[in-house]
Amino acid sequence: MTFDRIETYILSDGLDDWVMLGAVAEAAVAFGLAKSTLDARASLIGAVERLYSQRLIIVGEVLGDGKFHAWEGSAAKILGRLELLIAKDDIDEWYAAAWIDLTELGVITATALGGRYGLA
């Protein structure tokens, strides 16, 4: 499998902990793929959609109990929820509102990548 820089970032960072949605947008800016975190929304959704469709990640939120809670429903429902969330032009409203976790297959895949994504 080959992955773009954002997908590789998500997989590599996901080996350490859950990946905050806003951190993915910041990575897109650092990689030169967007001028701002708000401009990175299309890249973010595309990467999440591709990784989700390959069953490498799950999307959810971290609640007051400090635990990751996966969103339930079909891929279309989860991605739709994510798109609605990031449609807001105030990044503070969605920066930490959704998180990404690796599946078992995602951990295997990320480990095979060697944990390298390198910021530009």
Secondary structure, DSSP 8 states (H G I E B T S, - for coil): ----HHHHHHHHHHTTS-EEHHHHHHHHHHTTS-SSTTTTHHHHHHHHHHHHHTTSEEEEEE-TTS-EEE--S-HHHHHHHHHHHHTSS-HHHHTTT-EEEE-HHHHHHHHHHTT-----
